[in-house]
Structures are given as C-alpha cells and as structure tokens.
Amino acid sequence: MEPLFYLFSGFRWQDALDILLNSYVLFRLYVLFRGTNVIRALLTICVLWVAGQAAVSLGLIITNWAMQGIITVAALVIIIVFRNEISSVFQTKDLKSFLWGIPRHQFHTPLNIIADSVWALAQKKIGALIVLPLKQGLASVVQGGISLDGKLSQELLVSAFWPDNPIHDGAIVIQGDRIISAGVILPLSKRKDLPSFFGTRHRAASGLTELTDALVIVVSEERGKVTLFKENQVYDIRNRLALEKLLQDHAGDDSTKKGVRHQTIELITAGLISLFCITGIWLSFSRGMETLATHEIPVEFINPDQKMEIISSSASNIKLLISGAKPLINAIKPEQINIKLNLSQSVVGVNKLSVTKANILLPPGIRLKKIEPSELDITLDTLIKKELPIQPNWMGKLPMGVVMKEAKAIPKTVRVIGGSLALKDISTIFTKQISLDNLTESGTATVDLVLNPASLKLENKNKIQIHYLISKKPVL
Ligand SMILES: Nc1ncnc2c1ncn2[C@@H]1O[C@H](COP(=O)(O)OP(=O)(O)OP(=O)(O)O)[C@@H](O)[C@H]1O
C-alpha cells in the first residue's frame, strides 16, 4: 500500500485532468479504428513500448535502443501500409463522431434476404460478388468502390448486379443490414489449386478471403452456380438452406444479443485499458524522471510577542533538499516555498526552535528530503526604551593653529528602543564619524547615529546636529 501511496503522493488536480483527457483521446482512437487492421498494429506498438520500458527498468540498453528503433519504423510502416484504412476512417467521420458517440457495429444481418437474393441471382444467371466482412477491416486490401448506405433488401441487392446497372461490376460489401459500398475491386488470388473454370470473379473472392476473415459469395454468370469463399476454403453451394447455414456459422448464432453485450464489455475494457495505459505513462514520466534540487529559503517568523524582539538567529536561511518530477522541479519559483516558524511560545533569552515539515510549504507534487539546519537558536529580548546622551565621534586631527572650544549635540539625548539585554550596558550613543581634518572655523554638522547592535531603533528619526566652536590657538 505504501509504495502505491508514494507513487501517487503529491497527485494534483492537473494530473487527474491530464490523465483523463489523454485516456479519452486514446479511447476515441480505439473507437474510431476498432475493427480495422490499424488497431492491431497500434496494439503491437503499445506492447513494444511496454517491452522498451521494461528494458529501461532492467537496464538493458541495447534492447531498449532496438525497441525504440522498431517502434519508429513500425509507426512509419503503419502510416504507409494502412494509409487507405486511415484515410477511410477520417473521410467517413464528421467532427462530432470524432469527439463523441460510439458507432455500434450492426451485428444483425438479415441472412435470409442475402440467401434469397443470391438464389434469385443464380436462377437468373446474373453474376454477383458479395462480401460480408467479419472483424478485420478491408480498406487496406480493396480498391475503388462507391460508398453507399442502403438498407439491405432483395430488390436492391439483385438490381445492384443487374447488367445494366453502372455499379454491377466489382463487389458489394454488406455490413449489418446495410449495403455500405459497391463496385469494389478485390485482390486477385494467385492460388494454383483453384479450378481452371474459375475466372477473375472467383479469384477475386478467393484473394480477399486469403487476406481477411471476410466471407465472399460468388454467383457465376456463366454457370449460374453459387460458390462461397471463407478462410481459404471454397464451398460449392447446392441449395439455399446450405447457404443460409454457412452464413449463420459466419455471423455466429444469436449474434444480435451476444453482439451488443460483447460490444459493451469490449468498450468498457477499452476504456479501462486506456486509463491504465495513460496512468502508466504519467507515472513513468512523473516518477521516472524524479530529480533532486536544493533551495535556500529565508525563514519567516510569525506570531511574535509585540513587546519582544529577535536579537539574533543562528541562521536566517534554511537549505531544503527537495525531490519531484523534473518538469515540476524546474518550474519552481523560490516564492512558492515558505518556511514559517511560530514564535508565540518563545521566551526572553535563547529559544531552540525545530524546523519540521509542518513549518514548510511546498508546491504540490514536490517532496521534502532534507532540512538544514533542522534547529535554530533564536534569541529574544523584551523591548524597552532608554534615554541615551549623544556623543560626537570625532576622527582625524584639527588643522594646525586651531582648537575646538566646545561641541554640543542637538538634541542632547535620544530615546532608543531595543532589547533590555542589549541596552543594559549602553550608556552613550555615538554619531557616525565626523572628520576634524578640514575644520578651520565654527559650524554645524548634520550626522546620523550609529545603532549598535543593529536591532536598536530610534524613537524619533530626526537628524542630529553637532554645533562646534573653533578658535585660533593663541600664539605663545
Ligand atoms: N478484382 C476484381 N474485384 C471485383 N470484381 C471483379 C474483379 N475481377 C473481376 N471482377 C468481376 O468479375 C467479372 C468478370 O468475371 P469473369 O467472367 O472474369 O470471372 P468468372 O470467375 O469466370 O465468373 P463467371 O463465372 O461469372 O463468368 C467482372 O465483370 C467483374 O464484375
């Protein structure tokens, strides 16, 4: 349970959206291409990709490299070999059916209508070629044809092969209870064991069944005979009942109910597999590229007692070692990390405060590995006010021949606010250094005061003026 928790620790709503969105795209691709050979090829690529990932985790460098090469070549081969199938999927779908809806395969084929029509065609010696696909798509092996969407009826089927009909040449494809295309050119068989009286119509039927799982019915124009082709087998059909029996075997008994249930299970399984695959990809990206980084973050002290002040802290910044997915780590801005220490329980003097995970706020998806230092010494003091006399801080030497008679600060004293410990030993406050070197006559210098330690503050921030009186040295 714990490893699973680790895998999903720091899981963000963005990740959930990411996974759901891409799972849906994968599921839609399956829905659009199911029943075609493209989906089988894509599944093979998925298996290769999983094998490649397994090779990476086992450290099999050459195997992984080979897998990647094979996947690249396979992707190109799919596009080239299945271009007809891919383009037929894109041509027959509008935007809505790309994004939404599940085209149900129509399983209920009125076999009796087909059997009656074939028999009627045979009796009239009208040549016919009828294709009933099963699971495999035909687009990659057939050519030409006109797309139709006509409801199957004996009249339509018989009239389609009527010699005067412009679409009588080629094959008719039936899916469910619809005639979906006519005038389709099938691949010719190269088999040598077919009877010599089989011309191109029969060879075309055999050719398609050699490459797909479709069933093809041929009505001979010359002999008025019916021949059925399926999985490389050739069946000489003597009566209508035998034809219907073979058609039923092809479609499967009770196909309607089984089909709908089967499709629902198939789609739920496809949805779950899509979710599983994309979650796996997300994990391999987000956890596989786990990286470490160090950030130095300033400590923020919260809830201080207003009557106290921080005199010193053993460190003002804390080093954090963090880990997470490389893209997340790279995207971190320092202001997204906060360290807050609560001073509400602190007392005057030295306080040892521990820095724990609870004090640190990290962006989602980032984990904390190390805190350095994990303990701070914070010295606090009670704030007091003290009146201190101002002392000018002279430096250098007066020029020859002059002396300073008097110097006084205005104001004479200032009120300093600071910690009681810091102010205890301070009896004077000095100005910044004032150079004596160029003072030849009396005047006023405006100066700042030096606050040492820096935690001291002045009650009023007025500038200090030093009035000095200079006179000539009496000549002896
Ligand atoms: N590759 C093909 N795909 C689809 N239909 C084809 C193909 N080749 C031939 N046909 C159809 O077969 C007809 C020609 O039949 P042909 O007489 O050569 O064959 P056959 O097997 O002897 O049939 P039949 O016994 O009816 O004469 C064409 O007019 C055309 O409708």
The ligand as an ORCA input file, in Angstrom:
! r2SCAN-3c Opt
* xyz 0 1
  N     -10.630     -7.960    -58.861
  C     -11.982     -7.934    -59.004
  N     -12.725     -7.408    -57.996
  C     -14.058     -7.389    -58.098
  N     -14.733     -7.868    -59.118
  C     -14.060     -8.405    -60.148
  C     -12.642     -8.450    -60.121
  N     -12.222     -9.037    -61.252
  C     -13.343     -9.338    -61.953
  N     -14.447     -8.968    -61.296
  C     -15.823     -9.121    -61.698
  O     -15.905    -10.324    -62.428
  C     -16.371    -10.059    -63.699
  C     -15.661    -10.890    -64.665
  O     -15.871    -12.202    -64.343
  P     -15.133    -13.382    -65.048
  O     -16.044    -13.941    -66.078
  O     -13.781    -12.975    -65.465
  O     -14.972    -14.347    -63.873
  P     -15.526    -15.777    -63.581
  O     -14.875    -16.157    -62.285
  O     -15.329    -16.625    -64.754
  O     -17.061    -15.514    -63.313
  P     -18.299    -16.030    -64.088
  O     -18.416    -17.459    -63.758
  O     -19.420    -15.190    -63.559
  O     -18.014    -15.753    -65.534
  C     -16.116     -8.607    -63.933
  O     -17.053     -8.089    -64.865
  C     -16.231     -8.000    -62.627
  O     -17.567     -7.659    -62.338
*
